Amino acid sequence: MSSGPSDPIVLDASAILAVIQDEAGTDALRSLETVPLVSAINLVEVHAVMARAGVTSDVIRATLARLRLEVLPFAPTLVEGAAEIHARGRKRGLSLGDAACLATARAIGGEAWTADSAWRGLDVGVRIRLIR
């Protein structure tokens, strides 16, 4: 599936962490003309990973502020879709956070961007872009 020029872009935690860590494949993310979206669930994942690495809350907030993300609440209407996506992709290594990102992107007609190769070839009714 390909995205159109105005499709919303929903970032998975792995994509955000790849940008923060200046990993390969993040150039497209850095040059986005639209504000990328992130589910509140995936933002929790980013905070948790950074905190486990010893990064302070102040530094985490400052780092994320530079990315200019729009945080989307994880609405109760997304719960069933995320559960269905998780059930379909669990054997491939899909986490609940992955399912939350995909359900959010699907609900808004967006494209989910990730650095997680487990998403390759995944068919859950949402456009997926692997950043590397």
N, CA, C and O atoms as a GROMACS GRO file, in nm:
protein
  528
    1MET      N    1   0.085  -0.118   0.000
    1MET     CA    2   0.000   0.000   0.000
    1MET      C    3   0.088   0.124   0.000
    1MET      O    4   0.188   0.128   0.072
    2SER      N    5   0.054   0.220  -0.077
    2SER     CA    6   0.131   0.344  -0.077
    2SER      C    7   0.049   0.455  -0.016
    2SER      O    8  -0.074   0.452  -0.018
    3SER      N    9   0.119   0.552   0.038
    3SER     CA   10   0.048   0.662   0.103
    3SER      C   11   0.033   0.778   0.006
    3SER      O   12   0.111   0.796  -0.087
    4GLY      N   13  -0.070   0.855   0.031
    4GLY     CA   14  -0.091   0.974  -0.046
    4GLY      C   15  -0.015   1.090   0.016
    4GLY      O   16   0.042   1.075   0.124
    5PRO      N   17  -0.014   1.204  -0.051
    5PRO     CA   18   0.066   1.316  -0.003
    5PRO      C   19   0.019   1.374   0.131
    5PRO      O   20   0.098   1.438   0.201
    6SER      N   21  -0.107   1.352   0.168
    6SER     CA   22  -0.155   1.413   0.292
    6SER      C   23  -0.195   1.310   0.396
    6SER      O   24  -0.258   1.345   0.496
    7ASP      N   25  -0.160   1.184   0.375
    7ASP     CA   26  -0.193   1.082   0.473
    7ASP      C   27  -0.120   1.112   0.604
    7ASP      O   28  -0.001   1.143   0.602
    8PRO      N   29  -0.191   1.103   0.717
    8PRO     CA   30  -0.123   1.123   0.845
    8PRO      C   31  -0.019   1.013   0.868
    8PRO      O   32  -0.039   0.898   0.827
    9ILE      N   33   0.090   1.049   0.932
    9ILE     CA   34   0.197   0.955   0.961
    9ILE      C   35   0.198   0.930   1.111
    9ILE      O   36   0.213   1.023   1.191
   10VAL      N   37   0.182   0.804   1.148
   10VAL     CA   38   0.181   0.764   1.289
   10VAL      C   39   0.310   0.687   1.315
   10VAL      O   40   0.338   0.586   1.250
   11LEU      N   41   0.388   0.735   1.410
   11LEU     CA   42   0.517   0.675   1.438
   11LEU      C   43   0.509   0.571   1.549
   11LEU      O   44   0.446   0.592   1.653
   12ASP      N   45   0.574   0.461   1.526
   12ASP     CA   46   0.593   0.359   1.628
   12ASP      C   47   0.708   0.404   1.718
   12ASP      O   48   0.791   0.487   1.678
   13ALA      N   49   0.714   0.349   1.839
   13ALA     CA   50   0.822   0.385   1.932
   13ALA      C   51   0.959   0.357   1.870
   13ALA      O   52   1.052   0.434   1.891
   14SER      N   53   0.971   0.249   1.794
   14SER     CA   54   1.100   0.215   1.735
   14SER      C   55   1.148   0.323   1.637
   14SER      O   56   1.268   0.349   1.628
   15ALA      N   57   1.056   0.383   1.565
   15ALA     CA   58   1.093   0.490   1.471
   15ALA      C   59   1.140   0.614   1.547
   15ALA      O   60   1.237   0.678   1.508
   16ILE      N   61   1.070   0.648   1.654
   16ILE     CA   62   1.108   0.765   1.734
   16ILE      C   63   1.245   0.743   1.797
   16ILE      O   64   1.330   0.831   1.794
   17LEU      N   65   1.265   0.625   1.854
   17LEU     CA   66   1.394   0.594   1.915
   17LEU      C   67   1.507   0.594   1.812
   17LEU      O   68   1.619   0.634   1.843
   18ALA      N   69   1.478   0.549   1.691
   18ALA     CA   70   1.580   0.550   1.585
   18ALA      C   71   1.623   0.693   1.553
   18ALA      O   72   1.741   0.719   1.532
   19VAL      N   73   1.527   0.786   1.551
   19VAL     CA   74   1.561   0.927   1.525
   19VAL      C   75   1.644   0.981   1.641
   19VAL      O   76   1.747   1.046   1.620
   20ILE      N   77   1.600   0.955   1.762
   20ILE     CA   78   1.671   1.006   1.880
   20ILE      C   79   1.815   0.955   1.883
   20ILE      O   80   1.907   1.028   1.920
   21GLN      N   81   1.833   0.830   1.843
   21GLN     CA   82   1.966   0.769   1.846
   21GLN      C   83   2.043   0.789   1.715
   21GLN      O   84   2.151   0.734   1.697
   22ASP      N   85   1.987   0.870   1.624
   22ASP     CA   86   2.051   0.904   1.498
   22ASP      C   87   2.093   0.781   1.418
   22ASP      O   88   2.204   0.772   1.367
   23GLU      N   89   2.000   0.685   1.409
   23GLU     CA   90   2.026   0.561   1.338
   23GLU      C   91   2.004   0.577   1.188
   23GLU      O   92   1.940   0.672   1.143
   24ALA      N   93   2.057   0.483   1.114
   24ALA     CA   94   2.039   0.482   0.968
   24ALA      C   95   1.890   0.471   0.935
   24ALA      O   96   1.813   0.409   1.008
   25GLY      N   97   1.852   0.533   0.825
   25GLY     CA   98   1.715   0.523   0.777
   25GLY      C   99   1.622   0.630   0.830
   25GLY      O  100   1.503   0.628   0.800
   26THR      N  101   1.674   0.721   0.908
   26THR     CA  102   1.586   0.821   0.969
   26THR      C  103   1.578   0.952   0.892
   26THR      O  104   1.509   1.044   0.935
   27ASP      N  105   1.647   0.962   0.781
   27ASP     CA  106   1.645   1.086   0.702
   27ASP      C  107   1.504   1.125   0.660
   27ASP      O  108   1.468   1.243   0.666
   28ALA      N  109   1.424   1.028   0.618
   28ALA     CA  110   1.287   1.058   0.574
   28ALA      C  111   1.205   1.115   0.690
   28ALA      O  112   1.122   1.204   0.670
   29LEU      N  113   1.228   1.064   0.807
   29LEU     CA  114   1.157   1.114   0.925
   29LEU      C  115   1.199   1.257   0.958
   29LEU      O  116   1.116   1.340   0.994
   30ARG      N  117   1.327   1.283   0.946
   30ARG     CA  118   1.378   1.416   0.979
   30ARG      C  119   1.330   1.523   0.881
   30ARG      O  120   1.324   1.642   0.915
   31SER      N  121   1.296   1.482   0.760
   31SER     CA  122   1.257   1.579   0.658
   31SER      C  123   1.106   1.585   0.634
   31SER      O  124   1.061   1.640   0.533
   32LEU      N  125   1.029   1.529   0.724
   32LEU     CA  126   0.884   1.533   0.708
   32LEU      C  127   0.832   1.676   0.706
   32LEU      O  128   0.876   1.761   0.784
   33GLU      N  129   0.740   1.701   0.616
   33GLU     CA  130   0.679   1.834   0.609
   33GLU      C  131   0.553   1.842   0.696
   33GLU      O  132   0.505   1.951   0.728
   34THR      N  133   0.501   1.727   0.733
   34THR     CA  134   0.384   1.722   0.819
   34THR      C  135   0.427   1.686   0.961
   34THR      O  136   0.534   1.629   0.982
   35VAL      N  137   0.344   1.719   1.055
   35VAL     CA  138   0.372   1.685   1.195
   35VAL      C  139   0.341   1.537   1.215
   35VAL      O  140   0.229   1.493   1.191
   36PRO      N  141   0.440   1.459   1.258
   36PRO     CA  142   0.414   1.317   1.281
   36PRO      C  143   0.330   1.298   1.407
   36PRO      O  144   0.338   1.376   1.502
   37LEU      N  145   0.250   1.194   1.404
   37LEU     CA  146   0.161   1.162   1.515
   37LEU      C  147   0.218   1.043   1.591
   37LEU      O  148   0.291   0.961   1.535
   38VAL      N  149   0.183   1.034   1.719
   38VAL     CA  150   0.222   0.920   1.799
   38VAL      C  151   0.111   0.891   1.898
   38VAL      O  152   0.055   0.982   1.959
   39SER      N  153   0.080   0.764   1.914
   39SER     CA  154  -0.017   0.724   2.014
   39SER      C  155   0.045   0.743   2.152
   39SER      O  156   0.165   0.723   2.171
   40ALA      N  157  -0.036   0.782   2.248
   40ALA     CA  158   0.013   0.799   2.386
   40ALA      C  159   0.078   0.670   2.436
   40ALA      O  160   0.173   0.674   2.513
   41ILE      N  161   0.026   0.556   2.392
   41ILE     CA  162   0.083   0.426   2.432
   41ILE      C  163   0.228   0.415   2.384
   41ILE      O  164   0.315   0.372   2.460
   42ASN      N  165   0.254   0.454   2.261
   42ASN     CA  166   0.389   0.446   2.207
   42ASN      C  167   0.482   0.548   2.270
   42ASN      O  168   0.602   0.525   2.281
   43LEU      N  169   0.427   0.661   2.312
   43LEU     CA  170   0.508   0.760   2.381
   43LEU      C  171   0.552   0.706   2.517
   43LEU      O  172   0.663   0.733   2.562
   44VAL      N  173   0.466   0.629   2.583
   44VAL     CA  174   0.504   0.563   2.708
   44VAL      C  175   0.624   0.472   2.684
   44VAL      O  176   0.718   0.468   2.762
   45GLU      N  177   0.618   0.396   2.573
   45GLU     CA  178   0.729   0.306   2.540
   45GLU      C  179   0.860   0.383   2.524
   45GLU      O  180   0.964   0.340   2.576
   46VAL      N  181   0.856   0.495   2.454
   46VAL     CA  182   0.976   0.576   2.433
   46VAL      C  183   1.031   0.624   2.567
   46VAL      O  184   1.151   0.613   2.593
   47HIS      N  185   0.944   0.677   2.650
   47HIS     CA  186   0.987   0.724   2.783
   47HIS      C  187   1.050   0.610   2.862
   47HIS      O  188   1.154   0.628   2.925
   48ALA      N  189   0.988   0.493   2.860
   48ALA     CA  190   1.037   0.380   2.937
   48ALA      C  191   1.176   0.335   2.891
   48ALA      O  192   1.264   0.310   2.972
   49VAL      N  193   1.194   0.326   2.760
   49VAL     CA  194   1.324   0.285   2.706
   49VAL      C  195   1.432   0.386   2.744
   49VAL      O  196   1.542   0.348   2.786
   50MET      N  197   1.401   0.513   2.731
   50MET     CA  198   1.500   0.616   2.763
   50MET      C  199   1.529   0.620   2.913
   50MET      O  200   1.644   0.637   2.954
   51ALA      N  201   1.427   0.604   2.995
   51ALA     CA  202   1.447   0.603   3.140
   51ALA      C  203   1.533   0.484   3.182
   51ALA      O  204   1.620   0.497   3.269
   52ARG      N  205   1.509   0.367   3.122
   52ARG     CA  206   1.591   0.249   3.152
   52ARG      C  207   1.736   0.271   3.115
   52ARG      O  208   1.826   0.213   3.175
   53ALA      N  209   1.759   0.357   3.015
   53ALA     CA  210   1.895   0.388   2.972
   53ALA      C  211   1.959   0.496   3.060
   53ALA      O  212   2.073   0.536   3.037
   54GLY      N  213   1.884   0.542   3.161
   54GLY     CA  214   1.939   0.640   3.253
   54GLY      C  215   1.916   0.785   3.215
   54GLY      O  216   1.974   0.875   3.277
   55VAL      N  217   1.834   0.809   3.115
   55VAL     CA  218   1.806   0.946   3.072
   55VAL      C  219   1.703   1.006   3.168
   55VAL      O  220   1.602   0.943   3.200
   56THR      N  221   1.728   1.128   3.213
   56THR     CA  222   1.638   1.192   3.308
   56THR      C  223   1.510   1.238   3.238
   56THR      O  224   1.506   1.256   3.116
   57SER      N  225   1.406   1.256   3.318
   57SER     CA  226   1.277   1.300   3.263
   57SER      C  227   1.288   1.433   3.191
   57SER      O  228   1.226   1.452   3.086
   58ASP      N  229   1.367   1.526   3.246
   58ASP     CA  230   1.384   1.657   3.181
   58ASP      C  231   1.446   1.643   3.043
   58ASP      O  232   1.403   1.708   2.948
   59VAL      N  233   1.546   1.558   3.031
   59VAL     CA  234   1.614   1.537   2.902
   59VAL      C  235   1.519   1.465   2.806
   59VAL      O  236   1.515   1.497   2.687
   60ILE      N  237   1.443   1.370   2.856
   60ILE     CA  238   1.346   1.300   2.770
   60ILE      C  239   1.246   1.400   2.714
   60ILE      O  240   1.220   1.400   2.594
   61ARG      N  241   1.189   1.484   2.799
   61ARG     CA  242   1.090   1.582   2.753
   61ARG      C  243   1.151   1.678   2.651
   61ARG      O  244   1.088   1.709   2.550
   62ALA      N  245   1.272   1.725   2.676
   62ALA     CA  246   1.337   1.819   2.584
   62ALA      C  247   1.366   1.752   2.449
   62ALA      O  248   1.347   1.812   2.344
   63THR      N  249   1.410   1.628   2.454
   63THR     CA  250   1.441   1.554   2.331
   63THR      C  251   1.314   1.534   2.248
   63THR      O  252   1.314   1.556   2.127
   64LEU      N  253   1.208   1.493   2.314
   64LEU     CA  254   1.083   1.469   2.243
   64LEU      C  255   1.022   1.600   2.191
   64LEU      O  256   0.959   1.600   2.085
   65ALA      N  257   1.039   1.709   2.263
   65ALA     CA  258   0.986   1.839   2.219
   65ALA      C  259   1.049   1.879   2.086
   65ALA      O  260   0.983   1.940   2.001
   66ARG      N  261   1.176   1.847   2.067
   66ARG     CA  262   1.244   1.882   1.941
   66ARG      C  263   1.186   1.807   1.822
   66ARG      O  264   1.197   1.852   1.708
   67LEU      N  265   1.124   1.692   1.847
   67LEU     CA  266   1.067   1.613   1.738
   67LEU      C  267   0.931   1.666   1.692
   67LEU      O  268   0.882   1.627   1.587
   68ARG      N  269   0.871   1.754   1.770
   68ARG     CA  270   0.743   1.816   1.736
   68ARG      C  271   0.635   1.714   1.702
   68ARG      O  272   0.569   1.723   1.598
   69LEU      N  273   0.619   1.617   1.789
   69LEU     CA  274   0.518   1.514   1.770
   69LEU      C  275   0.383   1.561   1.820
   69LEU      O  276   0.374   1.636   1.917
   70GLU      N  277   0.279   1.517   1.754
   70GLU     CA  278   0.144   1.538   1.805
   70GLU      C  279   0.101   1.407   1.870
   70GLU      O  280   0.096   1.303   1.805
   71VAL      N  281   0.071   1.414   1.999
   71VAL     CA  282   0.034   1.294   2.074
   71VAL      C  283  -0.116   1.273   2.066
   71VAL      O  284  -0.196   1.361   2.096
   72LEU      N  285  -0.152   1.153   2.023
   72LEU     CA  286  -0.293   1.115   2.014
   72LEU      C  287  -0.331   1.028   2.134
   72LEU      O  288  -0.258   0.935   2.168
   73PRO      N  289  -0.443   1.059   2.197
   73PRO     CA  290  -0.486   0.972   2.308
   73PRO      C  291  -0.521   0.835   2.254
   73PRO      O  292  -0.565   0.820   2.140
   74PHE      N  293  -0.502   0.735   2.338
   74PHE     CA  294  -0.543   0.600   2.298
   74PHE      C  295  -0.687   0.584   2.345
   74PHE      O  296  -0.713   0.548   2.460
   75ALA      N  297  -0.778   0.610   2.255
   75ALA     CA  298  -0.921   0.612   2.286
   75ALA      C  299  -0.976   0.471   2.304
   75ALA      O  300  -0.926   0.376   2.245
   76PRO      N  301  -1.078   0.459   2.387
   76PRO     CA  302  -1.141   0.328   2.406
   76PRO      C  303  -1.188   0.264   2.275
   76PRO      O  304  -1.197   0.142   2.265
   77THR      N  305  -1.219   0.346   2.176
   77THR     CA  306  -1.264   0.293   2.047
   77THR      C  307  -1.153   0.217   1.974
   77THR      O  308  -1.181   0.144   1.879
   78LEU      N  309  -1.028   0.233   2.016
   78LEU     CA  310  -0.916   0.166   1.952
   78LEU      C  311  -0.883   0.030   2.015
   78LEU      O  312  -0.807  -0.048   1.959
   79VAL      N  313  -0.941   0.004   2.130
   79VAL     CA  314  -0.905  -0.116   2.207
   79VAL      C  315  -0.929  -0.244   2.128
   79VAL      O  316  -0.839  -0.328   2.117
   80GLU      N  317  -1.047  -0.261   2.073
   80GLU     CA  318  -1.078  -0.385   2.001
   80GLU      C  319  -0.990  -0.402   1.878
   80GLU      O  320  -0.945  -0.513   1.849
   81GLY      N  321  -0.966  -0.294   1.805
   81GLY     CA  322  -0.881  -0.302   1.687
   81GLY      C  323  -0.738  -0.341   1.723
   81GLY      O  324  -0.676  -0.422   1.655
   82ALA      N  325  -0.687  -0.283   1.831
   82ALA     CA  326  -0.551  -0.316   1.875
   82ALA      C  327  -0.543  -0.461   1.920
   82ALA      O  328  -0.445  -0.530   1.892
   83ALA      N  329  -0.646  -0.508   1.990
   83ALA     CA  330  -0.647  -0.648   2.035
   83ALA      C  331  -0.650  -0.744   1.916
   83ALA      O  332  -0.582  -0.846   1.916
   84GLU      N  333  -0.728  -0.710   1.814
   84GLU     CA  334  -0.737  -0.793   1.694
   84GLU      C  335  -0.604  -0.795   1.620
   84GLU      O  336  -0.558  -0.900   1.575
   85ILE      N  337  -0.541  -0.679   1.607
   85ILE     CA  338  -0.411  -0.671   1.539
   85ILE      C  339  -0.306  -0.749   1.617
   85ILE      O  340  -0.226  -0.822   1.559
   86HIS      N  341  -0.307  -0.735   1.748
   86HIS     CA  342  -0.211  -0.808   1.831
   86HIS      C  343  -0.228  -0.958   1.816
   86HIS      O  344  -0.130  -1.031   1.804
   87ALA      N  345  -0.352  -1.005   1.817
   87ALA     CA  346  -0.378  -1.149   1.803
   87ALA      C  347  -0.328  -1.200   1.668
   87ALA      O  348  -0.273  -1.310   1.660
   88ARG      N  349  -0.346  -1.122   1.563
   88ARG     CA  350  -0.304  -1.164   1.428
   88ARG      C  351  -0.152  -1.159   1.411
   88ARG      O  352  -0.097  -1.237   1.334
   89GLY      N  353  -0.086  -1.069   1.482
   89GLY     CA  354   0.057  -1.050   1.461
   89GLY      C  355   0.147  -1.101   1.572
   89GLY      O  356   0.269  -1.090   1.563
   90ARG      N  357   0.088  -1.155   1.677
   90ARG     CA  358   0.166  -1.197   1.794
   90ARG      C  359   0.273  -1.300   1.759
   90ARG      O  360   0.384  -1.293   1.811
   91LYS      N  361   0.241  -1.394   1.673
   91LYS     CA  362   0.338  -1.497   1.636
   91LYS      C  363   0.456  -1.439   1.560
   91LYS      O  364   0.563  -1.500   1.554
   92ARG      N  365   0.438  -1.321   1.503
   92ARG     CA  366   0.547  -1.255   1.430
   92ARG      C  367   0.627  -1.164   1.521
   92ARG      O  368   0.723  -1.100   1.477
   93GLY      N  369   0.588  -1.156   1.649
   93GLY     CA  370   0.661  -1.072   1.744
   93GLY      C  371   0.599  -0.936   1.767
   93GLY      O  372   0.662  -0.849   1.826
   94LEU      N  373   0.477  -0.916   1.721
   94LEU     CA  374   0.410  -0.787   1.741
   94LEU      C  375   0.376  -0.769   1.888
   94LEU      O  376   0.314  -0.855   1.950
   95SER      N  377   0.416  -0.656   1.944
   95SER     CA  378   0.387  -0.625   2.083
   95SER      C  379   0.253  -0.552   2.093
   95SER      O  380   0.195  -0.513   1.992
   96LEU      N  381   0.207  -0.533   2.215
   96LEU     CA  382   0.084  -0.454   2.234
   96LEU      C  383   0.106  -0.310   2.189
   96LEU      O  384   0.016  -0.249   2.133
   97GLY      N  385   0.226  -0.256   2.212
   97GLY     CA  386   0.257  -0.122   2.164
   97GLY      C  387   0.251  -0.113   2.012
   97GLY      O  388   0.199  -0.016   1.957
   98ASP      N  389   0.305  -0.214   1.945
   98ASP     CA  390   0.297  -0.219   1.798
   98ASP      C  391   0.151  -0.217   1.754
   98ASP      O  392   0.113  -0.144   1.662
   99ALA      N  393   0.069  -0.299   1.821
   99ALA     CA  394  -0.072  -0.307   1.786
   99ALA      C  395  -0.143  -0.174   1.811
   99ALA      O  396  -0.232  -0.137   1.735
  100ALA      N  397  -0.104  -0.104   1.915
  100ALA     CA  398  -0.163   0.028   1.943
  100ALA      C  399  -0.130   0.127   1.832
  100ALA      O  400  -0.217   0.203   1.788
  101CYS      N  401  -0.007   0.126   1.785
  101CYS     CA  402   0.034   0.214   1.675
  101CYS      C  403  -0.044   0.181   1.549
  101CYS      O  404  -0.098   0.270   1.483
  102LEU      N  405  -0.050   0.054   1.515
  102LEU     CA  406  -0.119   0.012   1.394
  102LEU      C  407  -0.268   0.040   1.401
  102LEU      O  408  -0.328   0.084   1.302
  103ALA      N  409  -0.330   0.017   1.516
  103ALA     CA  410  -0.473   0.045   1.531
  103ALA      C  411  -0.501   0.194   1.519
  103ALA      O  412  -0.602   0.234   1.462
  104THR      N  413  -0.412   0.276   1.574
  104THR     CA  414  -0.427   0.421   1.565
  104THR      C  415  -0.418   0.466   1.419
  104THR      O  416  -0.503   0.541   1.372
  105ALA      N  417  -0.316   0.418   1.349
  105ALA     CA  418  -0.298   0.455   1.208
  105ALA      C  419  -0.417   0.410   1.124
  105ALA      O  420  -0.466   0.483   1.038
  106ARG      N  421  -0.463   0.289   1.149
  106ARG     CA  422  -0.578   0.236   1.074
  106ARG      C  423  -0.702   0.320   1.099
  106ARG      O  424  -0.777   0.350   1.005
  107ALA      N  425  -0.726   0.357   1.222
  107ALA     CA  426  -0.847   0.432   1.257
  107ALA      C  427  -0.852   0.570   1.193
  107ALA      O  428  -0.960   0.620   1.162
  108ILE      N  429  -0.735   0.632   1.172
  108ILE     CA  430  -0.734   0.767   1.114
  108ILE      C  431  -0.700   0.767   0.965
  108ILE      O  432  -0.687   0.873   0.904
  109GLY      N  433  -0.685   0.648   0.908
  109GLY     CA  434  -0.652   0.640   0.765
  109GLY      C  435  -0.510   0.683   0.736
  109GLY      O  436  -0.481   0.738   0.630
  110GLY      N  437  -0.422   0.659   0.831
  110GLY     CA  438  -0.283   0.701   0.816
  110GLY      C  439  -0.190   0.587   0.780
  110GLY      O  440  -0.233   0.475   0.751
  111GLU      N  441  -0.064   0.620   0.782
  111GLU     CA  442   0.042   0.524   0.752
  111GLU      C  443   0.126   0.509   0.878
  111GLU      O  444   0.163   0.608   0.939
  112ALA      N  445   0.157   0.386   0.916
  112ALA     CA  446   0.238   0.358   1.034
  112ALA      C  447   0.384   0.343   0.992
  112ALA      O  448   0.416   0.263   0.903
  113TRP      N  449   0.472   0.420   1.056
  113TRP     CA  450   0.615   0.413   1.027
  113TRP      C  451   0.685   0.344   1.143
  113TRP      O  452   0.657   0.373   1.260
  114THR      N  453   0.775   0.253   1.111
  114THR     CA  454   0.844   0.175   1.213
  114THR      C  455   0.986   0.142   1.170
  114THR      O  456   1.020   0.149   1.052
  115ALA      N  457   1.066   0.105   1.268
  115ALA     CA  458   1.199   0.051   1.241
  115ALA      C  459   1.201  -0.099   1.268
  115ALA      O  460   1.306  -0.163   1.260
  116ASP      N  461   1.087  -0.154   1.300
  116ASP     CA  462   1.073  -0.294   1.340
  116ASP      C  463   1.050  -0.383   1.218
  116ASP      O  464   0.944  -0.378   1.156
  117SER      N  465   1.149  -0.464   1.185
  117SER     CA  466   1.140  -0.549   1.065
  117SER      C  467   1.033  -0.657   1.078
  117SER      O  468   0.996  -0.717   0.978
  118ALA      N  469   0.983  -0.684   1.199
  118ALA     CA  470   0.876  -0.783   1.216
  118ALA      C  471   0.748  -0.738   1.146
  118ALA      O  472   0.658  -0.819   1.121
  119TRP      N  473   0.739  -0.610   1.114
  119TRP     CA  474   0.620  -0.557   1.048
  119TRP      C  475   0.622  -0.582   0.897
  119TRP      O  476   0.520  -0.565   0.830
  120ARG      N  477   0.736  -0.622   0.843
  120ARG     CA  478   0.749  -0.644   0.698
  120ARG      C  479   0.646  -0.746   0.651
  120ARG      O  480   0.639  -0.857   0.703
  121GLY      N  481   0.566  -0.708   0.552
  121GLY     CA  482   0.466  -0.797   0.494
  121GLY      C  483   0.342  -0.816   0.580
  121GLY      O  484   0.257  -0.897   0.545
  122LEU      N  485   0.331  -0.745   0.687
  122LEU     CA  486   0.215  -0.757   0.776
  122LEU      C  487   0.093  -0.696   0.708
  122LEU      O  488   0.099  -0.585   0.654
  123ASP      N  489  -0.017  -0.768   0.709
  123ASP     CA  490  -0.140  -0.719   0.647
  123ASP      C  491  -0.249  -0.710   0.752
  123ASP      O  492  -0.316  -0.808   0.783
  124VAL      N  493  -0.266  -0.589   0.806
  124VAL     CA  494  -0.368  -0.567   0.909
  124VAL      C  495  -0.457  -0.447   0.872
  124VAL      O  496  -0.520  -0.386   0.959
  125GLY      N  497  -0.461  -0.415   0.743
  125GLY     CA  498  -0.549  -0.309   0.698
  125GLY      C  499  -0.497  -0.169   0.717
  125GLY      O  500  -0.574  -0.074   0.724
  126VAL      N  501  -0.365  -0.156   0.726
  126VAL     CA  502  -0.304  -0.024   0.740
  126VAL      C  503  -0.175  -0.021   0.658
  126VAL      O  504  -0.104  -0.122   0.649
  127ARG      N  505  -0.146   0.094   0.600
  127ARG     CA  506  -0.022   0.109   0.526
  127ARG      C  507   0.094   0.116   0.627
  127ARG      O  508   0.086   0.183   0.730
  128ILE      N  509   0.201   0.044   0.594
  128ILE     CA  510   0.319   0.037   0.682
  128ILE      C  511   0.440   0.081   0.603
  128ILE      O  512   0.459   0.042   0.487
  129ARG      N  513   0.523   0.162   0.667
  129ARG     CA  514   0.651   0.201   0.605
  129ARG      C  515   0.762   0.166   0.701
  129ARG      O  516   0.768   0.215   0.814
  130LEU      N  517   0.851   0.080   0.654
  130LEU     CA  518   0.972   0.050   0.729
  130LEU      C  519   1.074   0.158   0.698
  130LEU      O  520   1.101   0.186   0.581
  131ILE      N  521   1.132   0.218   0.801
  131ILE     CA  522   1.223   0.329   0.776
  131ILE      C  523   1.363   0.283   0.734
  131ILE      O  524   1.445   0.363   0.692
  132ARG      N  525   1.388   0.154   0.747
  132ARG     CA  526   1.517   0.099   0.702
  132ARG      C  527   1.501  -0.043   0.658
  132ARG      O  528   1.598  -0.106   0.617
   0.00000   0.00000   0.00000
